[in-house]
Amino acid sequence: MTSCGNSNDGTDKVDLGEVRQKIDQLDERIQALIAERAGLAQTVRSAKGEAATPAEYYRPDREAQVLRRVIERNTGPLADSVMLRLFREIMSACLAQQEPLRVAYLGPEGTFTQQAVFTQFGHSVSASSETGIDEVFRRVQGGEVDFGVVPVENSSQGIVTHTLDMFMHSDVRIAAEVELRIHQHLLTGARSLDDIERVYAHQQSLSQCRMWLAGHLEHAELIAVSSNAEAARRVRHAPDAAAIAGRNAAEIYGIPVLFANIEDHADNTTRFLVLGRELLPPSGEDKTTLMVAGLDGPGALFGLIEPLSKHGVNMTRIESRPSRERRWDYVFFIDMEGHVDDPGLKEALAEIESRAAQVRILGCYPRAVVGRLPGEQE
């Protein structure tokens, strides 16, 4: 016997009109709260005085604390990386109400370094593209900009030596670090791989995609250029050529992405340094970078790093660079966990200073705040 009543398959029909009304109400509340937050940001600026520059009221240590709490509170469905991006843009807009931060970066427009600027500061900044790493350092040290952003190392290609070398001749400090997952895309107007005769890219990008290129574009000529943005610029009117670049460059230069994520290693990551002019207070999860010159003699390097182990300080990286003062003379760049105000690191630093010819604190700065990407599991 069949029922003449309404069938019920166990699911309730969603009233879309009611859902949309709730969304509208939430939008009103979100907008009001953002406006309230912007008002409080104005109060902070007023408390610091009208003469304060944007760099004086932008605090990377404070921002890192806020973003860590965003991740701690996040229960989904949006991924950590999405929530971080939303909050960065809110903070960026609130900070820039009267005057935006001035940030110099290694250009040109469309590079991963520009993407790192937006990852750290949001889009409400005045970002200027510079032709060289040395120019970014010069503008930060001279006070022409508030901060600078330069690459320092890639997870598969290693250190950017020019960035380290600049610290030997500059008084700038490290204010923050940015870790950016690098996705390389094949940009071209060609309809198929068979139509591509040349591939332009920065040498590092060619190296990061070596296996993919060998397997898919063995017939094409590989041409190294100064940047991936320059590669995209050359390709936009050349249908028989392709560029390797990020999605930002594809959008700026209007070139279709034929293949996405062609990097050989899925976790390909570049670390960038944010350059400022002062040491920061602790944020709770910090790193410290030293530049150290050792005294001559057997065991000199051991003497510089032994105090770290002795006082329980975790060294995360060490690099040597020629001092250029005399032949075979080197300085060491040491990254470690912690802040110089931490007791263990303070004691270790005192011992290192007693054993070294020179010790310079390049920065005490928040560890990069990196959340889970969409689809990643904890």
C-alpha positions as CSV (number, residue, x, y, z in Angstrom):
1,M,0.0,0.0,0.0
2,T,1.5,3.3,-1.0
3,S,1.2,6.5,1.0
4,C,-0.4,9.6,-0.5
5,G,1.5,11.9,1.9
6,N,4.8,13.6,1.2
7,S,7.7,11.2,0.9
8,N,10.6,11.6,3.3
9,D,14.0,10.2,2.2
10,G,15.6,11.1,5.5
11,T,16.8,14.6,4.4
12,D,15.2,17.9,5.1
13,K,14.9,20.3,2.2
14,V,17.1,23.4,2.7
15,D,15.4,26.7,2.7
16,L,17.9,28.7,0.6
17,G,16.1,31.9,1.2
18,E,16.5,31.5,5.0
19,V,20.2,30.6,4.5
20,R,20.9,33.6,2.4
21,Q,19.1,35.8,5.0
22,K,21.5,34.5,7.7
23,I,24.5,35.1,5.4
24,D,23.3,38.7,4.9
25,Q,23.0,39.2,8.7
26,L,26.5,37.7,9.2
27,D,27.9,40.0,6.6
28,E,26.5,43.0,8.4
29,R,28.1,41.9,11.7
30,I,31.4,41.1,10.1
31,Q,31.5,44.6,8.4
32,A,30.6,46.3,11.7
33,L,33.4,44.4,13.5
34,I,36.0,45.2,10.9
35,A,35.0,48.9,11.2
36,E,35.3,48.6,15.0
37,R,38.8,47.1,14.5
38,A,39.8,49.8,12.2
39,G,38.8,52.4,14.8
40,L,40.9,50.7,17.4
41,A,43.8,50.8,15.0
42,Q,43.4,54.5,14.7
43,T,43.4,54.8,18.5
44,V,46.7,52.9,18.6
45,R,48.2,55.3,16.1
46,S,46.9,58.4,18.0
47,A,48.5,57.0,21.1
48,K,51.9,56.8,19.4
49,G,51.6,60.4,18.2
50,E,50.9,62.0,14.8
51,A,54.5,62.2,13.9
52,A,55.0,58.4,14.1
53,T,55.9,56.7,10.8
54,P,54.1,53.6,9.6
55,A,57.2,51.5,10.5
56,E,56.9,52.7,14.1
57,Y,53.4,51.3,14.6
58,Y,53.7,48.1,12.5
59,R,55.0,45.4,14.8
60,P,55.9,42.1,13.2
61,D,56.1,40.5,16.6
62,R,52.6,41.5,17.5
63,E,51.2,40.5,14.1
64,A,52.8,37.1,14.5
65,Q,51.1,36.6,17.8
66,V,47.7,37.5,16.3
67,L,48.1,35.1,13.4
68,R,49.2,32.2,15.6
69,R,45.9,32.7,17.5
70,V,44.0,32.6,14.2
71,I,45.5,29.2,13.5
72,E,44.8,28.0,17.1
73,R,41.1,29.0,16.8
74,N,40.5,27.7,13.4
75,T,38.3,24.6,13.3
76,G,37.4,24.7,9.6
77,P,36.0,24.4,7.1
78,L,38.4,27.0,5.7
79,A,42.1,25.9,5.7
80,D,44.6,27.7,8.0
81,S,46.3,29.4,4.9
82,V,43.0,30.8,3.8
83,M,42.2,32.2,7.3
84,L,45.7,33.7,7.5
85,R,45.3,35.5,4.2
86,L,41.9,36.9,5.2
87,F,43.2,38.3,8.5
88,R,46.4,39.7,6.9
89,E,44.3,41.7,4.5
90,I,42.1,43.0,7.4
91,M,45.2,44.0,9.4
92,S,46.8,45.5,6.2
93,A,43.7,47.7,5.5
94,C,43.4,48.8,9.1
95,L,47.1,49.8,9.2
96,A,47.0,51.7,6.0
97,Q,44.1,54.0,6.8
98,Q,46.2,57.2,6.8
99,E,49.5,56.1,5.3
100,P,50.5,52.7,3.8
101,L,53.7,51.0,4.6
102,R,56.4,51.5,2.0
103,V,58.0,48.2,1.1
104,A,60.8,47.7,-1.4
105,Y,61.3,44.2,-2.9
106,L,63.5,42.4,-5.5
107,G,61.5,42.8,-8.7
108,P,60.2,43.1,-11.2
109,E,56.5,43.0,-10.8
110,G,55.1,39.5,-11.0
111,T,58.0,37.7,-9.1
112,F,57.7,35.4,-6.2
113,T,59.3,38.1,-4.0
114,Q,56.4,40.4,-4.8
115,Q,54.1,37.5,-3.7
116,A,56.1,37.3,-0.5
117,V,55.4,41.0,0.1
118,F,51.7,40.5,-0.1
119,T,51.9,37.3,2.1
120,Q,53.6,39.3,4.8
121,F,52.0,42.7,4.6
122,G,48.7,42.2,2.6
123,H,47.9,44.3,-0.4
124,S,47.3,47.7,1.4
125,V,51.0,48.7,1.1
126,S,53.0,50.8,-1.3
127,A,55.3,48.3,-2.8
128,S,58.2,49.3,-5.0
129,S,60.1,47.0,-7.4
130,E,63.9,47.2,-7.3
131,T,66.4,45.9,-9.8
132,G,68.8,44.3,-7.3
133,I,69.1,43.0,-3.8
134,D,71.7,45.6,-3.0
135,E,69.2,48.3,-3.9
136,V,66.6,46.9,-1.5
137,F,69.2,47.0,1.3
138,R,70.2,50.5,0.4
139,R,66.7,51.9,0.4
140,V,65.9,50.3,3.8
141,Q,69.1,51.5,5.4
142,G,68.6,55.0,4.1
143,G,65.1,55.2,5.4
144,E,63.5,55.6,2.0
145,V,61.2,52.7,2.7
146,D,59.9,51.2,5.9
147,F,60.8,47.5,5.1
148,G,62.4,45.5,2.3
149,V,61.8,41.9,1.2
150,V,64.6,39.7,-0.4
151,P,64.9,35.9,-1.0
152,V,67.5,34.1,1.2
153,E,67.1,30.4,0.5
154,N,65.2,27.7,-1.4
155,S,64.5,24.2,-0.1
156,S,65.9,22.5,-3.2
157,Q,68.4,25.1,-4.6
158,G,70.0,26.3,-1.4
159,I,71.2,29.7,-0.2
160,V,71.0,33.1,-2.0
161,T,74.6,34.2,-1.4
162,H,74.1,37.8,-2.5
163,T,71.6,38.4,0.3
164,L,74.1,37.1,3.0
165,D,76.9,39.1,1.5
166,M,74.9,42.3,1.8
167,F,74.7,42.0,5.6
168,M,78.5,42.4,5.7
169,H,78.2,46.0,4.4
170,S,74.9,47.1,5.8
171,D,73.3,48.0,9.1
172,V,69.8,46.7,8.4
173,R,68.2,44.1,10.6
174,I,65.9,41.1,10.0
175,A,62.4,42.0,11.1
176,A,60.5,38.8,9.9
177,E,60.7,35.8,7.7
178,V,58.3,34.5,5.1
179,E,58.1,30.9,3.9
180,L,56.3,30.7,0.5
181,R,55.4,27.4,-1.2
182,I,56.6,27.9,-4.7
183,H,54.4,26.5,-7.6
184,Q,55.9,26.8,-11.0
185,H,53.5,27.0,-14.0
186,L,54.1,26.7,-17.7
187,L,52.7,29.9,-19.3
188,T,52.2,30.0,-23.0
189,G,49.9,30.9,-25.9
190,A,50.7,27.7,-27.6
191,R,48.0,25.1,-28.0
192,S,50.2,22.1,-27.3
193,L,53.7,21.2,-26.1
194,D,54.7,20.3,-29.7
195,D,54.3,24.0,-30.7
196,I,56.7,25.2,-28.0
197,E,60.3,25.9,-29.3
198,R,61.7,27.9,-26.5
199,V,61.2,28.0,-22.7
200,Y,62.3,31.2,-20.8
201,A,62.7,31.2,-17.0
202,H,65.1,32.2,-14.2
203,Q,67.9,29.7,-13.8
204,Q,66.6,28.6,-10.4
205,S,63.2,27.8,-11.9
206,L,64.7,25.9,-14.7
207,S,66.6,23.8,-12.1
208,Q,63.5,23.3,-10.0
209,C,61.6,21.9,-13.1
210,R,64.5,20.0,-14.6
211,M,62.8,16.6,-14.6
212,W,59.5,17.8,-15.9
213,L,61.1,19.7,-18.7
214,A,63.2,16.7,-19.7
215,G,60.1,14.5,-19.8
216,H,57.8,16.9,-21.6
217,L,59.9,19.5,-23.5
218,E,63.1,17.7,-24.4
219,H,62.9,19.3,-27.9
220,A,62.7,22.9,-26.6
221,E,65.6,25.3,-26.1
222,L,65.9,26.4,-22.4
223,I,66.8,30.0,-22.0
224,A,67.7,31.6,-18.6
225,V,66.7,35.2,-18.0
226,S,66.9,37.6,-15.1
227,S,63.5,36.7,-13.6
228,N,60.4,34.8,-14.2
229,A,58.5,38.0,-14.8
230,E,61.0,38.9,-17.6
231,A,60.3,35.4,-19.0
232,A,56.6,36.1,-19.0
233,R,57.1,39.5,-20.6
234,R,59.1,37.9,-23.5
235,V,56.5,35.2,-24.1
236,R,53.2,37.2,-24.1
237,H,53.5,37.9,-27.8
238,A,55.4,34.8,-28.8
239,P,53.0,31.8,-29.4
240,D,55.9,29.4,-30.1
241,A,57.5,30.1,-26.7
242,A,56.7,29.4,-23.0
243,A,57.7,30.8,-19.7
244,I,58.0,29.2,-16.3
245,A,56.5,31.5,-13.6
246,G,53.9,31.9,-10.9
247,R,50.2,32.5,-11.3
248,N,50.7,36.1,-10.4
249,A,52.9,36.7,-13.5
250,A,50.3,34.8,-15.6
251,E,47.6,37.3,-14.5
252,I,49.8,40.4,-14.8
253,Y,51.0,39.6,-18.4
254,G,47.8,37.9,-19.5
255,I,49.3,34.5,-20.5
256,P,47.3,31.2,-20.1
257,V,48.6,28.5,-17.9
258,L,49.0,25.4,-20.0
259,F,50.3,23.2,-17.2
260,A,50.3,24.0,-13.5
261,N,52.6,22.9,-10.7
262,I,55.4,21.6,-12.8
263,E,58.1,21.8,-10.1
264,D,59.9,18.5,-9.5
265,H,59.4,18.7,-5.7
266,A,55.9,19.3,-4.3
267,D,57.2,20.9,-1.1
268,N,59.4,23.4,-3.1
269,T,59.6,26.4,-0.7
270,T,61.5,29.6,-0.7
271,R,62.3,31.6,2.4
272,F,62.4,35.4,2.3
273,L,63.7,37.9,4.8
274,V,61.9,41.1,5.8
275,L,64.5,43.8,6.3
276,G,64.0,46.6,8.9
277,R,66.1,48.9,11.0
278,E,65.7,47.7,14.6
279,L,65.7,44.6,16.8
280,L,62.3,43.4,17.9
281,P,61.0,42.3,21.3
282,P,60.1,38.6,21.8
283,S,56.9,37.3,20.1
284,G,57.0,33.9,21.9
285,E,58.2,31.8,18.9
286,D,61.3,33.5,17.6
287,K,64.5,33.0,15.7
288,T,67.8,34.8,16.0
289,T,70.4,35.2,13.3
290,L,74.1,36.0,14.0
291,M,77.0,37.0,11.8
292,V,80.2,35.8,13.5
293,A,83.8,36.0,12.6
294,G,86.1,33.5,14.4
295,L,89.6,33.9,15.7
296,D,92.4,32.0,13.9
297,G,93.4,28.7,15.2
298,P,92.4,25.0,15.5
299,G,88.8,24.4,16.5
300,A,87.8,28.0,15.9
301,L,84.4,27.0,14.4
302,F,83.7,24.5,17.1
303,G,84.4,27.2,19.7
304,L,81.7,29.4,18.1
305,I,79.0,26.8,18.1
306,E,79.8,24.7,21.2
307,P,78.1,27.2,23.6
308,L,74.8,26.7,21.7
309,S,74.7,23.0,22.5
310,K,75.9,23.7,26.0
311,H,73.0,26.0,26.8
312,G,70.3,24.0,24.9
313,V,70.0,26.3,21.9
314,N,68.9,24.7,18.7
315,M,70.9,25.8,15.7
316,T,68.8,25.5,12.5
317,R,71.3,26.7,9.9
318,I,74.9,27.7,9.4
319,E,76.5,29.2,6.3
320,S,80.0,30.5,5.6
321,R,80.9,33.3,3.2
322,P,84.3,34.8,2.3
323,S,84.9,38.0,4.4
324,R,86.7,39.6,1.4
325,E,89.1,41.1,4.0
326,R,91.9,38.7,3.2
327,R,92.3,35.4,1.5
328,W,90.7,32.3,3.0
329,D,89.0,34.4,5.7
330,Y,85.4,33.6,6.4
331,V,82.4,34.8,8.3
332,F,79.6,32.6,9.5
333,F,75.8,33.2,9.4
334,I,74.0,31.2,12.1
335,D,70.3,30.8,12.5
336,M,69.0,29.5,15.9
337,E,65.7,29.1,17.7
338,G,64.9,31.6,20.4
339,H,65.3,35.3,21.2
340,V,68.4,37.0,22.6
341,D,66.4,37.9,25.7
342,D,65.9,34.1,26.5
343,P,68.2,33.1,29.3
344,G,69.9,30.2,27.5
345,L,70.5,32.1,24.3
346,K,71.8,35.1,26.3
347,E,74.3,33.0,28.1
348,A,75.4,31.2,24.9
349,L,75.8,34.6,23.1
350,A,78.1,35.9,25.9
351,E,80.4,32.9,25.5
352,I,80.4,33.2,21.7
353,E,81.4,36.9,22.0
354,S,84.3,36.0,24.3
355,R,85.6,33.6,21.6
356,A,85.0,35.5,18.4
357,A,86.7,38.3,16.6
358,Q,83.3,39.8,15.7
359,V,79.7,39.0,16.6
360,R,76.7,40.9,15.2
361,I,73.0,40.2,15.8
362,L,71.4,40.5,12.5
363,G,67.9,40.0,13.8
364,C,65.6,38.6,16.4
365,Y,62.3,38.0,14.7
366,P,59.1,35.9,14.7
367,R,59.3,32.5,13.1
368,A,57.3,32.3,9.9
369,V,53.6,31.7,10.6
370,V,52.6,29.0,8.2
371,G,49.2,27.3,8.3
372,R,47.9,24.1,6.6
373,L,47.1,24.5,3.0
374,P,43.7,23.4,1.6
375,G,43.6,19.6,1.5
376,E,46.5,19.1,3.9
377,Q,46.0,17.0,7.0
378,E,47.4,17.7,10.4
